Amino acid sequence: MKRMLLTGAGGFLGWNICRLASREWEIYGTVFSHRMEIPGVKVFPADLRDSGALARLMDAIQPHAVIHAAAISDVNFCQEHPLESRRVNVDASATLARLCGEKDIPCLFTSSDLVFDGRKAPYGEDDPVSPLNVYGEQKVRSEEAMLKGCPRAIICRMPLMFGEAGPVARSFLQPMVEAMKNGRPLRLFTDELRTPLSADDAVRGLLLALARAEGILHLAGTERISRYDFGVLTREVFRFSMKDAPLIPCLQKDVDTPAPRPSDVSLKISKALRLGFNPTPLRDALIALRSLVSG
Ligand SMILES: NC(=O)c1ccc[n+]([C@@H]2O[C@H](COP(=O)([O-])OP(=O)(O)OC[C@H]3O[C@@H](n4cnc5c(N)ncnc54)[C@H](OP(=O)(O)O)[C@@H]3O)[C@@H](O)[C@H]2O)c1
């Protein structure tokens, strides 16, 4: 089996990659502040800000490919701590890209739909980037560093994702369902649109990209939906009543957040579809998660 170095193995996406890819790949996963065991994966503690440690890890593992899924993914934290987050979100990516370039192996970087400002959706791979917040800006810098440092870099721009939770990391779906279960009213944006993707589809897309893509690739669902309508669909699929799980429509301008939020960063995925990517309809993806998420 080919060896993969996976950064952020204990994160939401990383854990799902471990869960679904360890039959095809021998995975060497890095963890940082959350030490854990992951079935079928060789786990290594590593701080990606330490470039020497990264180089030693690459030499020890000699991977055939790297998936770089570690990041400081809290958009508001990045806004308030731009220098601290930059060390992980940009500098570590640049180091990894250089190391992969030197070894002539593919480096797949998980970027984000937040590289766009949300004014001209849906976005294709060739549309100019225009981030509104620090996190989006860091993703753009990281993409540039990847493409510069690693001739075999693959940049997968990911949308809002939902799915099975790992031991420490979960998606926005879990707190949403928890609130519904407890009858806590949820305020959700009607004017924030995304093309959400299940973690299972995301992992399938990433593995496909690793096998067949080069350069930039958008991986997302086919449905463009507001946060509010996603909440309505979830409530229906998880069989909560309107009375027991109240949803309150609101607008982005009603909620103050440290990081500005783009309104519509829906992604076009025609390139991925041509490669064979086939995301599950949202309703079916949520139905598949019903027993896992509601417990
Ligand atoms: N989730 C989404 O909806 C979404 C959407 C678009 C793009 N993305 C991108 O997809 C990737 C994965 O996202 P995610 O949701 O899985 O994020 P996550 O759950 O926050 O996981 C991030 C991981 O990065 C690790 N990490 C942070 N600082 C580190 C450091 N200094 N050294 C080593 N590891 C470090 C964390 O390890 P510890 O926990 O051990 O500290 C954690 O496992 C990220 O690049 C994110 O920007 C995610």
The ligand as an SDF file (V2000), in Angstrom:
LIG
                    3D

 48 52  0  0  0  0  0  0  0  0999 V2000
  -14.9120   22.1590    8.0780 N   0  0  0  0  0  0  0  0  0  0  0  0
  -15.2830   22.9040    7.0610 C   0  0  0  0  0  0  0  0  0  0  0  0
  -16.4930   23.1310    6.8370 O   0  0  0  0  0  0  0  0  0  0  0  0
  -14.2350   23.4780    6.1170 C   0  0  0  0  0  0  0  0  0  0  0  0
  -14.6630   24.2320    5.0280 C   0  0  0  0  0  0  0  0  0  0  0  0
  -13.7180   24.7200    4.1110 C   0  0  0  0  0  0  0  0  0  0  0  0
  -12.3730   24.4290    4.2920 C   0  0  0  0  0  0  0  0  0  0  0  0
  -11.9860   23.7050    5.3790 N   0  0  0  0  0  0  0  0  0  0  0  0
  -10.5500   23.4070    5.5140 C   0  0  0  0  0  0  0  0  0  0  0  0
  -10.3810   22.0020    5.5900 O   0  0  0  0  0  0  0  0  0  0  0  0
   -9.2870   21.6840    6.4570 C   0  0  0  0  0  0  0  0  0  0  0  0
   -9.7710   20.7890    7.5960 C   0  0  0  0  0  0  0  0  0  0  0  0
  -10.7810   21.4830    8.3280 O   0  0  0  0  0  0  0  0  0  0  0  0
  -11.4170   20.8760    9.6400 P   0  0  0  0  0  0  0  0  0  0  0  0
  -12.8300   21.3130    9.6950 O   0  0  0  0  0  0  0  0  0  0  0  0
  -11.0930   19.4230    9.7130 O   0  0  0  0  0  0  0  0  0  0  0  0
  -10.6010   21.6520   10.7530 O   0  0  0  0  0  0  0  0  0  0  0  0
  -10.4090   21.2540   12.3140 P   0  0  0  0  0  0  0  0  0  0  0  0
  -11.4570   20.2940   12.7340 O   0  0  0  0  0  0  0  0  0  0  0  0
  -10.2990   22.5540   13.0280 O   0  0  0  0  0  0  0  0  0  0  0  0
   -9.0100   20.5160   12.3420 O   0  0  0  0  0  0  0  0  0  0  0  0
   -7.8140   21.2100   12.1550 C   0  0  0  0  0  0  0  0  0  0  0  0
   -6.6600   20.3620   12.6150 C   0  0  0  0  0  0  0  0  0  0  0  0
   -5.4560   21.1420   12.5000 O   0  0  0  0  0  0  0  0  0  0  0  0
   -4.6000   20.7650   13.5650 C   0  0  0  0  0  0  0  0  0  0  0  0
   -3.6490   21.8350   13.8920 N   0  0  0  0  0  0  0  0  0  0  0  0
   -3.9080   23.1060   14.2620 C   0  0  0  0  0  0  0  0  0  0  0  0
   -2.7620   23.7500   14.5660 N   0  0  0  0  0  0  0  0  0  0  0  0
   -1.7590   22.8550   14.3720 C   0  0  0  0  0  0  0  0  0  0  0  0
   -0.3350   22.9150   14.5220 C   0  0  0  0  0  0  0  0  0  0  0  0
    0.3110   24.0120   14.9530 N   0  0  0  0  0  0  0  0  0  0  0  0
    0.3860   21.7980   14.2560 N   0  0  0  0  0  0  0  0  0  0  0  0
   -0.2410   20.6750   13.8330 C   0  0  0  0  0  0  0  0  0  0  0  0
   -1.5610   20.5550   13.6790 N   0  0  0  0  0  0  0  0  0  0  0  0
   -2.3110   21.6420   13.9490 C   0  0  0  0  0  0  0  0  0  0  0  0
   -5.5120   20.4840   14.7380 C   0  0  0  0  0  0  0  0  0  0  0  0
   -4.8770   19.5440   15.5770 O   0  0  0  0  0  0  0  0  0  0  0  0
   -5.2110   19.4320   17.1630 P   0  0  0  0  0  0  0  0  0  0  0  0
   -6.7190   19.4000   17.2780 O   0  0  0  0  0  0  0  0  0  0  0  0
   -4.5740   18.1670   17.5750 O   0  0  0  0  0  0  0  0  0  0  0  0
   -4.6300   20.6410   17.8000 O   0  0  0  0  0  0  0  0  0  0  0  0
   -6.7570   19.8960   14.0520 C   0  0  0  0  0  0  0  0  0  0  0  0
   -6.7230   18.5040   14.0520 O   0  0  0  0  0  0  0  0  0  0  0  0
   -8.7240   23.0250    6.9320 C   0  0  0  0  0  0  0  0  0  0  0  0
   -7.7160   23.4210    6.0430 O   0  0  0  0  0  0  0  0  0  0  0  0
   -9.9140   23.9640    6.7830 C   0  0  0  0  0  0  0  0  0  0  0  0
   -9.4870   25.2870    6.6200 O   0  0  0  0  0  0  0  0  0  0  0  0
  -12.8740   23.2150    6.2890 C   0  0  0  0  0  0  0  0  0  0  0  0
  1  2  1  0
  2  3  2  0
  2  4  1  0
  4  5  1  0
  4 48  2  0
  5  6  2  0
  6  7  1  0
  7  8  2  0
  8  9  1  0
  8 48  1  0
  9 10  1  0
  9 46  1  0
 10 11  1  0
 11 12  1  0
 11 44  1  0
 12 13  1  0
 13 14  1  0
 14 15  2  0
 14 16  1  0
 14 17  1  0
 17 18  1  0
 18 19  2  0
 18 20  1  0
 18 21  1  0
 21 22  1  0
 22 23  1  0
 23 24  1  0
 23 42  1  0
 24 25  1  0
 25 26  1  0
 25 36  1  0
 26 27  1  0
 26 35  1  0
 27 28  2  0
 28 29  1  0
 29 30  1  0
 29 35  2  0
 30 31  1  0
 30 32  2  0
 32 33  1  0
 33 34  2  0
 34 35  1  0
 36 37  1  0
 36 42  1  0
 37 38  1  0
 38 39  2  0
 38 40  1  0
 38 41  1  0
 42 43  1  0
 44 45  1  0
 44 46  1  0
 46 47  1  0
M  CHG  2   8   1  16  -1
M  END
$$$$
